[in-house]
Each structure stands twice: as C-alpha cells, then as structure tokens.
C-alpha cells in the first residue's frame, strides 16, 4: 500500500492523454510499477490518496458498500451554526439523492502546509474549518454537502481513509504502509 499526499492541481491518475496542457499527474511523483489509485481525489483537492497493486483491496477502499470512513479538513466560507452542522450530521439531500449521515465539527485552523496557489483572502467574508467524516464517496460530495448547507468549500484536504492517515507526510511525498 502506498500513501501519497496529493498536492493541489495534480490529477489522480498516471497520464493526462488528450489534454492540450500537460497537467501534473501521479507519474510526476510516484515511480512504482503496477500500483493504481484506490479511489480518486479531485484535482482541486489535496491530501491522502491510497495506491495499491491489490485489486480486492482497491475495491474495498473505493466501493461505498464497504462504508470506509474518509475524514476531511474543510475550509468553508462563513461559520456554520448548529443547524448547518446538524444537517451535515443527519445527511444532506443532493441532486443525486440523500447522503449518509456524516460526522461534522467546527475545528481550529489546522497546521497545514501553505497551498499553492493560496486561497483568495477576502476581508469581508469570514471562513472557518470543519472536520467532516463521510462513509461514501460520491463525485465532489464534500464540496456539494457544504454548499448545500450554505458554506461553500474553499480548501479541501483529505486527512484519513479508514486506518490510514496523512500524519507526517508532506505534499508530493509518498511512503509505503
């Protein structure tokens, strides 16, 4: 198992075929034959990406049937009140149906690496951080959930998948687990 701290603006795949602009991919960071991502992390998201050469393990990690918890540190616009947090905890109705209940809490700003490019600072709009744990993995789910409760995501860092964590792993660095 490979744990990789995917930087912002990197694709969760090894090639970028057909793109007129060669975007950064996993092959810019990982030179291990036969490993593949177990799930995805959007180009504009950062953090833990797991790679494996074990197809059954890859399916167990990526398939929502197994309800493997995924924890995100999420910078959002505004400061969510109890009602917004309760909505996240109960499950949010999105265009593709209701989400499973999430664990949600407002947290102090985490000690993270600077993002490149940085989040645009706006003095007139407060922001805050959430720790959000979901048990499924729909397309852009966390972003859609926070927007649905009135707090669009500014920065999204996946910190944990099941038992695996980003602890001690700098952006663009990988290690074997």
N, C-alpha and C positions, 0 to 999 in steps of 0.2 A: 504494500500500500504506500502510495506517495501522497504526502500532504504538501500542498502548494499554496502560497499566499499570492493570489492573483491580483496584480495591480489594476488600477483603473485603466480603461481603454485598451484592454487586452481581450481578445476573443477566447472563449473556452473550447478551442479546437486547435488542431495542429497545422492546418493550412487555411489560406484565405483565397481560394481559387475564384477567379472571375471578378475580383474587386479591382477597379482601376487604381486604387490607392492601396498599396500593401500595408494592411493593418497588422499590428503586433498580434502574434498568436502564441500558443503554448510552446511551439518549437523554438521561439526566441529565448526560452528559459529552461526547458526540460529536454535533455538529450538521452532519453531512455527508450529503447525499442520495446514495442509491444504493450505499452500502457495506454489506457484510454480514460477520459473523464467519466466519473460516476455521477451523472447529473450535469447541470450547467450553472453558470453564473453569468448574468448579463454583462455585456461589455462595459456598461457604466456602473457596475457594482464591483466591489473589491472583496478580498478575503479568501476564506478557506475553500479550496477545490480539491476533491479527492480523485486520485487516478489509480487504476489497478489493472492488472492483467487477468484477473479472475472474473469471468462473465457472470457467474452466480452472485458474487459479492457486489459487482457493479449493479445488477438488477435489484438486489436487496437495498442498496443505498438509494438508488434513484426512484424506485417504484413507490408511489404514495400508499399502496396497500400495506406496506410494512410500517408506516407511520413513524419513521425515524425522525426524532426531533432535530430541527435546524434552528439555531439561535443566531439572531442578527442584532447588531448595534446600528440603530437607525437615527440619523439626524433628520428632524422634521421641522417644517415651518410651524411656528406657534408653540404653545404649551398645552398639550392635551389635558382636558379636565377629566374628572372621574367618569362622566358619561361616555366620553370618547374611548377611554380605556376599557370600560365595561362592554362597549360594542365590540372591541377587538377580542376581549376575553370570551364573549358569547358566540363569536363568529359573525363575519360581515357578509352581506349579500352583494356579490359582484355580478357582472353581466353573464358569467358562466356558472352562476349558482352560488349558494352559500359556502363559506369556508368553514373548516373545522374550527372549534374554539382555539384561541391562542393564549399563551402566557404573555402578558404585557405589563411593563412597568416603566415609569419615568426614572431615568438614572442621571447621575452627574456626568458631565462630558468625559468620555473615556480618554485615556492616554494613548492615542493612536499616532501613527506616522502622519506627516502632512500629505494631503492629497495633491497630485499634480495632474491637471491644474486645480488650484484651490476652489472651494465652494465660494460662490459670489457672496460677499458680505453685504447685507442691506440693513442699515441702521434703524430703519422704520419697522422692520419685521423681526420679531424675536424668533429664536429657534431653540429647540431642546433635543434631548437624546432619549430614545427608548431602547429597552432590551425586549425583543419580540421573539418568541419561540413558536414556530409553527410545526405541524405534523403532516404536512403535504408539501407539494412543490409546484404549484401551477406557474404558468408564464407570468413573470413580473408580479407575483402575488403580493409580496410585502408592500411594494410601491402602490399597488391598487388598493390594498387594505387601508393604508394610512391616508391615502387620498379620499377614500370613501367616508372616513370619519373626520374629514376636514383639515388634515395635516399632511400636505404633500411631502414626500421624501426628498431630502436634499443630498444626503450621502447614505450609502448602504454598505455595511461591512458584515459579511457572514463570518461569525466567530466560531461556531461549533456545529458539527454534524455528528449526532449520536455521541459516541465516546471520544471522537477526535476533535482536537481544538487547535486554534491558531497560536496558542501561547508560545512566545519566544521565536516566532517565525516572521522575519522581516519581509516586506513586499518584494516580490520577484524571486524569493528563495523557496526551495523545496527541501524536504527531508523524507527519509523512509520511516515508516511507522511499524 
